[in-house]
């Protein structure tokens, strides 16, 4: 599969998600008949293809982050090994995921927050990818990605959350900050703290991806010396204040972990819940959740923030293609509410679905 893998890498670096996805689907299994590819990677490719012109430039920038994380660049071999060593050391032998050494490394690489920060930013993975691997066509679709290279870790305190916006305080400067509500605080409450990289986009500042929730003491320590963020985490490693798993997700257009958005869907799935619900079943549940959220104002249940869960599920690759065929005139009102309420690209997708209903009528 090495040649196949290389072909997918090259297609992604060209910004050719459709070409990469075609290769993946043509060579889906290994010689033992097992599905070969990381499902999150496949989901990212499908989402880029499906959203097309609805995909904002910052989502392409996030796609570049993911590519820089998995690019096996010989020049970064030592950096990759060091990032893995530190991530495993901080977790401790009793908290390692996976069933063997290879599985542990794969899961750490895919889901560990510290490993991600070290390899992409501290050890130059993003800068190197932009210099050596990314094509002009890929970068042309991104949003100020070259400025993301130098984005520092910041300690933030959540002040409030609205359907489209999250309000934070930067603990180092005391300044206020607003970012799109993509789900970074889906289970958080005002006063909770997080570590994150705030990056520039044409639409304003946003988080580069899922932040790391930390205790106030740790946030204050990072605020006092942001460059020593790793030392601050070392002081809490092995304690209940150290949660570095990003959890499964594709993280292009949402910061909601997939298991959390599925939790929001739980009450709207058929009973008993199918072991592997297909896209049509899931789409029906997503429509019910979206209708409920729009009509109730997203106030139930607390503290779960339903708005970004709805946005994440509406744009999910196994749901979005089914929506036009499952919606009718009765859905116009709540779609209009979501189109006016949710941040883009979910808001734009809802507006496009509303226009589709009007055209059909």
QUICOR-V443387 format. One record per residue. N is the residue number from 1. RES is the residue in one letter. PHI is phi in whole degrees, 0 to 359 (NA if undefined). Layout:
n->N res->RES phi->PHI
n->N res->RES phi->PHI
//
This chain:
n->1 res->X phi->NA
n->2 res->X phi->299
n->3 res->X phi->294
n->4 res->X phi->295
n->5 res->X phi->301
n->6 res->X phi->296
n->7 res->X phi->295
n->8 res->X phi->293
n->9 res->X phi->302
n->10 res->X phi->293
n->11 res->X phi->295
n->12 res->X phi->298
n->13 res->X phi->295
n->14 res->X phi->275
n->15 res->X phi->82
n->16 res->X phi->265
n->17 res->X phi->294
n->18 res->X phi->297
n->19 res->X phi->295
n->20 res->X phi->296
n->21 res->X phi->294
n->22 res->X phi->298
n->23 res->X phi->296
n->24 res->X phi->300
n->25 res->X phi->290
n->26 res->X phi->287
n->27 res->X phi->239
n->28 res->X phi->285
n->29 res->X phi->239
n->30 res->X phi->274
n->31 res->X phi->293
n->32 res->X phi->267
n->33 res->X phi->83
n->34 res->X phi->267
n->35 res->X phi->300
n->36 res->X phi->266
n->37 res->X phi->263
n->38 res->X phi->293
n->39 res->X phi->302
n->40 res->X phi->294
n->41 res->X phi->294
n->42 res->X phi->297
n->43 res->X phi->297
n->44 res->X phi->299
n->45 res->X phi->298
n->46 res->X phi->297
n->47 res->X phi->292
n->48 res->X phi->299
n->49 res->X phi->294
n->50 res->X phi->293
n->51 res->X phi->285
n->52 res->X phi->53
n->53 res->X phi->291
n->54 res->X phi->281
n->55 res->X phi->287
n->56 res->X phi->286
n->57 res->X phi->300
n->58 res->X phi->294
n->59 res->X phi->290
n->60 res->X phi->295
n->61 res->X phi->300
n->62 res->X phi->294
n->63 res->X phi->297
n->64 res->X phi->296
n->65 res->X phi->303
n->66 res->X phi->297
n->67 res->X phi->294
n->68 res->X phi->293
n->69 res->X phi->288
n->70 res->X phi->258
n->71 res->X phi->288
n->72 res->X phi->274
n->73 res->X phi->274
n->74 res->X phi->305
n->75 res->X phi->291
n->76 res->X phi->249
n->77 res->X phi->301
n->78 res->X phi->295
n->79 res->X phi->296
n->80 res->X phi->297
n->81 res->X phi->295
n->82 res->X phi->290
n->83 res->X phi->298
n->84 res->X phi->294
n->85 res->X phi->299
n->86 res->X phi->293
n->87 res->X phi->298
n->88 res->X phi->292
n->89 res->X phi->299
n->90 res->X phi->291
n->91 res->X phi->291
n->92 res->X phi->87
n->93 res->X phi->297
n->94 res->X phi->272
n->95 res->X phi->242
n->96 res->X phi->277
n->97 res->X phi->280
n->98 res->X phi->98
n->99 res->X phi->255
n->100 res->X phi->208
n->101 res->X phi->299
n->102 res->X phi->293
n->103 res->X phi->295
n->104 res->X phi->301
n->105 res->X phi->296
n->106 res->X phi->297
n->107 res->X phi->290
n->108 res->X phi->296
n->109 res->X phi->298
n->110 res->X phi->282
n->111 res->X phi->228
n->112 res->X phi->271
n->113 res->X phi->294
n->114 res->X phi->295
n->115 res->X phi->304
n->116 res->X phi->298
n->117 res->X phi->296
n->118 res->X phi->295
n->119 res->X phi->287
n->120 res->X phi->288
n->121 res->X phi->251
n->122 res->X phi->297
n->123 res->X phi->258
n->124 res->X phi->83
n->125 res->X phi->298
n->126 res->X phi->293
n->127 res->X phi->299
n->128 res->X phi->295
n->129 res->X phi->297
n->130 res->X phi->296
n->131 res->X phi->281
n->132 res->X phi->251
n->133 res->X phi->235
n->134 res->X phi->293
n->135 res->X phi->272
n->136 res->X phi->302
n->137 res->X phi->295
n->138 res->X phi->293
n->139 res->X phi->294
n->140 res->X phi->298
n->141 res->X phi->273
n->142 res->X phi->270
n->143 res->X phi->242
n->144 res->X phi->55
n->145 res->X phi->297
n->146 res->X phi->296
n->147 res->X phi->282
n->148 res->X phi->290
n->149 res->X phi->305
n->150 res->X phi->261
n->151 res->X phi->295
n->152 res->X phi->274
n->153 res->X phi->291
n->154 res->X phi->234
n->155 res->X phi->265
n->156 res->X phi->238
n->157 res->X phi->242
n->158 res->X phi->288
n->159 res->X phi->257
n->160 res->X phi->197
n->161 res->X phi->226
n->162 res->X phi->238
n->163 res->X phi->306
n->164 res->X phi->251
n->165 res->X phi->224
n->166 res->X phi->246
n->167 res->X phi->253
n->168 res->X phi->234
n->169 res->X phi->243
n->170 res->X phi->284
n->171 res->X phi->290
n->172 res->X phi->283
n->173 res->X phi->257
n->174 res->X phi->79
n->175 res->X phi->277
n->176 res->X phi->279
n->177 res->X phi->210
n->178 res->X phi->243
n->179 res->X phi->230
n->180 res->X phi->300
n->181 res->X phi->275
n->182 res->X phi->264
n->183 res->X phi->112
n->184 res->X phi->297
n->185 res->X phi->239
n->186 res->X phi->300
n->187 res->X phi->241
n->188 res->X phi->266
n->189 res->X phi->232
n->190 res->X phi->308
n->191 res->X phi->103
n->192 res->X phi->287
n->193 res->X phi->243
n->194 res->X phi->207
n->195 res->X phi->255
n->196 res->X phi->201
n->197 res->X phi->254
n->198 res->X phi->263
n->199 res->X phi->241
n->200 res->X phi->276
n->201 res->X phi->220
n->202 res->X phi->294
n->203 res->X phi->265
n->204 res->X phi->117
n->205 res->X phi->291
n->206 res->X phi->208
n->207 res->X phi->279
n->208 res->X phi->287
n->209 res->X phi->177
n->210 res->X phi->294
n->211 res->X phi->281
n->212 res->X phi->253
n->213 res->X phi->292
n->214 res->X phi->222
n->215 res->X phi->289
n->216 res->X phi->302
n->217 res->X phi->299
n->218 res->X phi->293
n->219 res->X phi->299
n->220 res->X phi->296
n->221 res->X phi->296
n->222 res->X phi->291
n->223 res->X phi->300
n->224 res->X phi->290
n->225 res->X phi->207
n->226 res->X phi->302
n->227 res->X phi->290
n->228 res->X phi->258
n->229 res->X phi->300
n->230 res->X phi->292
n->231 res->X phi->297
n->232 res->X phi->297
n->233 res->X phi->288
n->234 res->X phi->299
n->235 res->X phi->289
n->236 res->X phi->247
n->237 res->X phi->303
n->238 res->X phi->86
n->239 res->X phi->248
n->240 res->X phi->290
n->241 res->X phi->269
n->242 res->X phi->245
n->243 res->X phi->233
n->244 res->X phi->251
n->245 res->X phi->284
n->246 res->X phi->285
n->247 res->X phi->69
n->248 res->X phi->292
n->249 res->X phi->171
n->250 res->X phi->259
n->251 res->X phi->62
n->252 res->X phi->275
n->253 res->X phi->238
n->254 res->X phi->212
n->255 res->X phi->248
n->256 res->X phi->273
n->257 res->X phi->301
n->258 res->X phi->299
n->259 res->X phi->290
n->260 res->X phi->283
n->261 res->X phi->293
n->262 res->X phi->293
n->263 res->X phi->298
n->264 res->X phi->296
n->265 res->X phi->281
n->266 res->X phi->309
n->267 res->X phi->287
n->268 res->X phi->252
n->269 res->X phi->275
n->270 res->X phi->295
n->271 res->X phi->246
n->272 res->X phi->288
n->273 res->X phi->292
n->274 res->X phi->301
n->275 res->X phi->300
n->276 res->X phi->229
n->277 res->X phi->299
n->278 res->X phi->279
n->279 res->X phi->297
n->280 res->X phi->292
n->281 res->X phi->299
n->282 res->X phi->295
n->283 res->X phi->299
n->284 res->X phi->298
n->285 res->X phi->293
n->286 res->X phi->296
n->287 res->X phi->299
n->288 res->X phi->295
n->289 res->X phi->297
n->290 res->X phi->296
n->291 res->X phi->298
n->292 res->X phi->298
n->293 res->X phi->294
n->294 res->X phi->295
n->295 res->X phi->280
n->296 res->X phi->265
n->297 res->X phi->78
n->298 res->X phi->66
n->299 res->X phi->269
n->300 res->X phi->232
n->301 res->X phi->275
n->302 res->X phi->265
n->303 res->X phi->272
n->304 res->X phi->297
n->305 res->X phi->274
n->306 res->X phi->288
n->307 res->X phi->302
n->308 res->X phi->292
n->309 res->X phi->295
n->310 res->X phi->299
n->311 res->X phi->300
n->312 res->X phi->298
n->313 res->X phi->286
n->314 res->X phi->299
n->315 res->X phi->265
n->316 res->X phi->298
n->317 res->X phi->300
n->318 res->X phi->271
n->319 res->X phi->247
n->320 res->X phi->309
n->321 res->X phi->296
n->322 res->X phi->275
n->323 res->X phi->298
n->324 res->X phi->303
n->325 res->X phi->274
n->326 res->X phi->255
n->327 res->X phi->256
n->328 res->X phi->219
n->329 res->X phi->306
n->330 res->X phi->293
n->331 res->X phi->268
n->332 res->X phi->300
n->333 res->X phi->295
n->334 res->X phi->287
n->335 res->X phi->297
n->336 res->X phi->296
n->337 res->X phi->299
n->338 res->X phi->294
n->339 res->X phi->298
n->340 res->X phi->273
n->341 res->X phi->252
n->342 res->X phi->285
n->343 res->X phi->290
n->344 res->X phi->289
n->345 res->X phi->270
n->346 res->X phi->297
n->347 res->X phi->299
n->348 res->X phi->295
n->349 res->X phi->296
n->350 res->X phi->293
n->351 res->X phi->294
n->352 res->X phi->294
n->353 res->X phi->294
n->354 res->X phi->297
n->355 res->X phi->296
n->356 res->X phi->296
n->357 res->X phi->296
n->358 res->X phi->293
n->359 res->X phi->294
n->360 res->X phi->294
n->361 res->X phi->289
//
